[in-house]
Amino acid sequence: GAVVSQHPSWVICKSGTSVKIECRSLDFQATTMFWYRQFPKQSLMLMATSNEGSKATYEQGVEKDKFLINHASLTLSTLTVTSAHPEDSSFYICSAITPVSYEQYFGPGTRLTVT
Amino acid sequence: SQKIEQNSEALNIQEGKTATLTCNYTNYSPAYLQWYRQDPGRGPVFLLLIRENEKEKRKERLKVTFDTTLKQSLFHITASQPADSATYLCALRENSGYALNFGKGTSLLVTP
């Protein structure tokens, strides 16, 4: 199957700082990528849809100025958590859709801890 | 309101038996339904996709059924193995977009 990578796999940062997470589709081009957040024992919640070359579409309740998304190429989308707070601590997962079969593949996730 | 419900209780079965997981949905018109496996601290791993006009899909020991009248999908793992122990997620995609809507998942434990 298709491979999606994320970097870093985990990060610890201090409150008030910004953190950037990268999502790459390794063996296919993805015009659309997604960012999800998952709290312990909860389902994945969609945060935003990232489209290559255009602005991201955010789900209701997700602050676009806090969670900056950039999809600069067909294989890379980035999520920047700005002015992070402890309540932003979570597991962030990206996904990408394969262009022909529309199967959605997920990255391994990034564990963010804000102290 | 829209709901995707999976067995909330963990499913414990003996090695070699068939595991059957259920996904029921309300107020969705899914074009696709996908099943994923998720291990602790990891992202979901794609298993199978079934379209609204398909009744059944198979892949090795896995089988998925999709009944749009009952609004239900069943996910079967035959000849289960301890390595199959994980959380299994059901996800729906409607025609209006590519985003997936996930259930909370069912935890499967296969004991030797």
Interface residues (C-beta under 8 A of the other chain):
Chain A: G1 V4 Q6 T32 F34 K41 Q42 S43 L44 M45 L46 T49 F91 I93 S95 I97 S101 Y102 E103 Q104 Y105 F106 G107 P108 G109 R111
Chain B: Y32 Q34 Y36 G41 R42 G43 P44 V45 F46 L49 L89 A91 R93 G97 Y98 A99 L100 N101 F102 G103 K104 G105
